Structure formats: C-alpha cells, structure tokens
C-alpha cells in the first residue's frame, strides 16, 4: 500500500512538472503569434489545467487497474 501511494505522489509530481513545461510552451507560442500577454497567460493556464487534469486521470486509471 505504501508503494502505491508513493508512486501516486511521484506520478502527480511528474504530471505537475510536465504541465508546467506545456504551459510555458503554450505561453511562448502565443507570444510568438503576436497575442497580448493576458491572452498568452490564458493559453498557458488552460494548457496547464488541461494537461494536469489528463495526467491525474491517467494516474488514477492506472492505479485502479493495478488493484
């Protein structure tokens, strides 16, 4: 039980890190496209929320499938 909990915590940590990278990339692409800073922040925040939600969903499904 402890190993599954530790794996889930590490997995969520990686999901947050990956989400931050995707958010930074979305912000940079929006700025390069000529959008305003506020619009770029919205793109970055949307990308962060979407990827984080998807990552946690996948981790939850993997944990449920494991037992």
Backbone as JSON, one array per atom type, in Angstrom:
{
  "sequence": "XXXXXXXXXXXXXXXXXXXXXXXXXXXXXXXXXXXXXXXXXXXXXXXXXXXXXXXXXXXXXXXXXXX",
  "N": [[0.82, -1.19, 0.0], [1.94, 1.24, 0.76], [3.84, 1.63, -1.25], [2.28, 2.02, -3.53], [0.99, 4.41, -2.89], [3.22, 6.14, -2.68], [4.14, 5.96, -5.3], [1.99, 7.13, -6.6], [2.1, 9.74, -5.6], [4.61, 10.57, -6.59], [4.06, 10.3, -9.3], [2.05, 12.26, -9.64], [3.59, 14.48, -9.1], [5.35, 14.44, -11.32], [3.41, 14.84, -13.28], [2.6, 17.46, -12.7], [5.0, 18.83, -13.19], [5.37, 18.27, -15.95], [3.08, 19.49, -16.9], [3.64, 22.15, -16.33], [5.75, 22.61, -18.1], [4.44, 22.3, -20.57], [2.6, 24.4, -20.33], [4.35, 26.61, -20.31], [5.38, 26.38, -22.88], [3.03, 26.77, -24.39], [2.45, 29.42, -23.67], [4.71, 30.72, -24.72], [4.45, 30.15, -27.48], [2.03, 31.46, -28.0], [2.78, 34.11, -27.49], [4.7, 34.42, -29.48], [3.07, 34.33, -31.64], [1.97, 36.77, -31.63], [0.03, 37.54, -29.82], [-1.54, 39.21, -27.02], [-0.17, 39.7, -23.68], [-1.98, 38.97, -21.66], [-3.75, 37.28, -23.04], [-1.96, 35.29, -23.74], [-1.28, 34.33, -21.23], [-3.72, 33.23, -20.52], [-3.86, 31.13, -22.42], [-1.64, 29.63, -21.56], [-2.44, 28.99, -18.91], [-4.74, 27.52, -19.43], [-3.64, 25.37, -20.85], [-2.02, 24.27, -18.85], [-3.94, 23.49, -16.9], [-5.48, 21.66, -18.39], [-3.61, 19.64, -19.18], [-2.68, 18.81, -16.67], [-5.05, 17.83, -15.51], [-5.6, 15.71, -17.28], [-3.3, 14.15, -16.85], [-3.57, 13.43, -14.11], [-5.94, 12.01, -14.28], [-5.14, 9.82, -15.88], [-3.21, 8.68, -14.17], [-4.89, 7.95, -12.05], [-6.54, 6.07, -13.3], [-4.61, 4.14, -13.95], [-3.78, 3.39, -11.4], [-6.17, 2.33, -10.41], [-6.48, 0.18, -12.14], [-4.35, -1.34, -11.41], [-5.01, -2.46, -9.02]],
  "CA": [[0.0, 0.0, 0.0], [2.81, 2.41, 0.82], [4.49, 1.81, -2.54], [1.3, 2.58, -4.46], [0.8, 5.81, -2.51], [4.42, 6.85, -3.05], [4.15, 6.03, -6.76], [0.97, 8.1, -7.0], [2.63, 11.08, -5.29], [5.67, 10.87, -7.57], [3.39, 10.46, -10.59], [1.4, 13.58, -9.67], [4.69, 15.44, -9.21], [5.76, 14.48, -12.72], [2.32, 15.44, -14.04], [2.67, 18.91, -12.48], [6.18, 19.31, -13.9], [5.08, 18.19, -17.37], [2.07, 20.51, -17.16], [4.31, 23.45, -16.32], [6.5, 22.71, -19.35], [3.46, 22.52, -21.64], [2.07, 25.76, -20.15], [5.38, 27.56, -20.76], [5.42, 26.29, -24.34], [1.83, 27.42, -24.92], [2.63, 30.86, -23.47], [5.71, 31.18, -25.68], [3.87, 30.1, -28.83], [1.04, 32.52, -28.12], [3.51, 35.38, -27.6], [5.34, 34.46, -30.8], [1.99, 34.53, -32.61], [1.6, 38.17, -31.57], [-1.08, 37.78, -28.9], [-1.19, 40.01, -25.85], [0.3, 38.92, -22.54], [-3.12, 38.37, -20.95], [-4.23, 36.15, -23.83], [-0.95, 34.24, -23.64], [-1.42, 33.73, -19.9], [-4.91, 32.36, -20.58], [-3.46, 29.91, -23.13], [-0.77, 28.87, -20.67], [-3.23, 28.45, -17.8], [-5.61, 26.48, -19.99], [-2.81, 24.2, -21.15], [-1.62, 23.69, -17.56], [-5.1, 22.82, -16.3], [-5.86, 20.52, -19.21], [-2.62, 18.56, -19.1], [-2.68, 18.3, -15.3], [-6.26, 17.02, -15.35], [-5.4, 14.48, -18.03], [-2.28, 13.36, -16.16], [-4.12, 12.84, -12.89], [-6.91, 11.0, -14.72], [-4.4, 8.63, -16.31], [-2.65, 8.05, -12.98], [-5.99, 7.33, -11.31], [-6.93, 4.87, -14.03], [-3.55, 3.13, -13.79], [-3.83, 2.91, -10.02], [-7.36, 1.49, -10.29], [-6.26, -1.06, -12.89], [-3.32, -2.13, -10.71], [-5.6, -3.2, -7.92]],
  "C": [[0.87, 1.26, 0.0], [3.46, 2.69, -0.53], [3.54, 2.42, -3.56], [1.09, 4.06, -4.15], [2.01, 6.65, -2.91], [4.49, 7.01, -4.57], [3.14, 7.06, -7.26], [1.45, 9.53, -6.73], [3.71, 11.48, -6.28], [5.06, 11.1, -8.95], [2.7, 11.81, -10.71], [2.46, 14.67, -9.76], [5.18, 15.57, -10.63], [4.68, 15.1, -13.6], [2.33, 16.96, -13.9], [3.86, 19.49, -13.25], [5.95, 19.34, -15.41], [4.06, 19.26, -17.76], [2.69, 21.9, -17.21], [5.11, 23.66, -17.61], [5.56, 23.0, -20.52], [2.88, 23.93, -21.55], [3.06, 26.81, -20.63], [5.48, 27.56, -22.28], [4.21, 26.97, -24.96], [1.93, 28.94, -24.79], [3.6, 31.41, -24.52], [5.17, 31.19, -27.1], [2.82, 31.19, -29.03], [1.7, 33.89, -28.24], [4.16, 35.52, -28.97], [4.31, 34.71, -31.9], [1.49, 35.97, -32.59], [0.43, 38.47, -30.65], [-0.59, 38.59, -27.7], [-0.76, 39.09, -24.71], [-0.87, 38.25, -21.83], [-3.69, 37.19, -21.72], [-3.25, 34.98, -23.75], [-1.01, 33.54, -22.28], [-2.63, 32.82, -19.86], [-4.6, 31.06, -21.31], [-2.59, 29.03, -22.25], [-1.52, 28.23, -19.53], [-4.16, 27.34, -18.27], [-4.84, 25.21, -20.3], [-2.39, 23.5, -19.86], [-2.76, 22.89, -16.94], [-5.49, 21.57, -17.07], [-4.91, 19.35, -19.09], [-2.56, 17.98, -17.69], [-3.89, 17.41, -15.04], [-6.11, 15.68, -16.06], [-4.38, 13.57, -17.36], [-2.8, 12.69, -14.91], [-5.16, 11.79, -13.23], [-6.21, 9.71, -15.13], [-3.8, 7.92, -15.11], [-3.72, 7.35, -12.16], [-6.44, 6.04, -11.99], [-5.89, 3.77, -13.89], [-3.56, 2.56, -12.4], [-5.03, 1.99, -9.8], [-7.19, 0.16, -11.01], [-5.24, -1.96, -12.18], [-3.89, -2.89, -9.52], [-6.14, -2.3, -6.92]]
}
